[in-house]
């Protein structure tokens, strides 16, 4: 089997997408309509791991192998992340978006979350990671049909309502 390197491709709409590089050729992974972009020469990519690394998917994926489980844990995350943005920073007209990742191991274990792209508001970043840890304690085990291990990229954004 040819070597496979996982990459994350930023699509035109700014969403995170995934693709694989096989024999030096970028090949999209996932499902059509999933926001997966075809990378062209010069298209920005970020290597997220060697061939033996877990598959990387966006939390917002439309891939049915993952979306059902993500739909089950989304309310747990929403409850814990709802008030993550510090009120005093919101009053200063700030807002932010953090991208973080975690891995579900082959045994169903949840790894520590890691910041991939900080928001620029460090109390928000800390609150998001703390909220994730609280929510993850209540995550159900993934279904046996879900491919594991898997690395999940999650974007969490606070839009200040004062800008509406």
N, C-alpha and C positions, 0 to 999 in steps of 0.2 A: 504494500500500500504506500502511495506517495506521502511525503511529509506534509503535515497540515499545520499551519500557524493560524491562530485565531486573531482577528483584527476587529476593531470597532470602527465603523464608518459613520461620519456625520453626514446625514442626508441634507438635501437642500432646505428642508423645513426645520433643521436644527435638531431633529429627534435623533436619539442614539439608535443605530442599527447594527447588525452584525453581518460578517462575511467571513469566508475562509479562503486562505491562499493555498492552493494545491499546485505544486510544480511551478510556482511563480505566477500563477494566474488567479486573480481575485474571482471567487465564485460566491454569490450570495447564499446565505443560509436562511432558513425560516420559510415562511409561507408568502405567496404573492399577496400584495396588499398589506404586508406586515410593516411597511416603512423601511424595508431593506433596500439599500441603494446599490446600484452597480458602480463599483469604483473604477475610475478611468485613470490613466497615467496623470500623476500630479494631484489626484484627489487625496485629501488628507486622511491618513489612517493612523491608528495607535495600536501597536502590538500589545496584547494583554496577556500573553503567555505562550509557552512552547506547545508543541503538538499534544503533549500529555496533560495539559491543563484542562479543567472542566469547560464545557460549552458555556458561552456567555450570552445571556439574553436580557433584553430590557424588561422591566417589570410591566410595561405597557404592551407587551407583545400580543399579537393576535394568534400566535402559534398555540393550537388547541392542546398540545402536549403539556403546556405550562399554564395557560390562561385560566383554566378552571381552578387550579390550586391558588394562583395569585388572586383570583376573585374571592376565594375563601379567606385569605389573610388580609386583603385590602382594608376591610372595616376595622380590624385590629390595629393596623398601622394608622389609619385615619384618626381613630380615637386618641392615640398616643401622640400624634404629630400635629393635631389641630391647633394647639396653643404653643407650638415650639418657638415661634418668633417672639423675641422679647418685646413687651409692650412699650418700654421706654424707647426702643429703636424705631418702632412703628410710629410713635409720636414725633420722632425726628424725621419722619417721611422716608424712612429706609424700607427696603424690601430685598428679597434675595432668593437665590435658587442654589441648592446643593445637589451634587450627584454623589451618591455613595453606593458601595457594593457590599454584598455578602455572599457566602457560598453555602449551598445545601450539600452536605457530603453524601457519599454513597450510602451511609448508614442513616441518613435523615437528619443528622446533626446540623446545627446552624452555627456558622463561624461568626467571629467578631466583625462588626461592620467597619469598613474603611472608607475614608473620604477619597473620592476620585477627583472631584472638582469642588473646592470650597466655595461658599457663598460670598465670602468677604465680610461676613458678620459672624465672628467666631462664637458668640453665645448661641446663635441660631444653630450653627453646626453641632455644637456640643449637645444642645437640647434635642436635635433630630437623632443623633446617635444614641443618646440616653433613652429617648422614646422608642426607638427601634428595639433596643435591648429589652425594655419592658414588654413590648408587643410580642417579641420572638419567644418569650417564655410560654406564651399561650398558642403558638402556632401548632396546628395539627400536623401529624406526620404526613409527608407527601404520599400521594397514591402510588402503588407499586408499578404502575405503568409510566410514571413520569421519569424521563431519563435523568439519572444522577451519576456523578456530581454535576451541579450546575452553578455558575456564578451569575448573580442577578445584579443588574445596574438599575438603580432607582433614582429618579429625579423628583425632588420635593421643592415646591416653590411657594413662597409667600408673596402674594400680590397685595400691596397696601391699598385698602379700599379708598383711601384719600385721593388716589390717582384716577379713579373712575369718573 
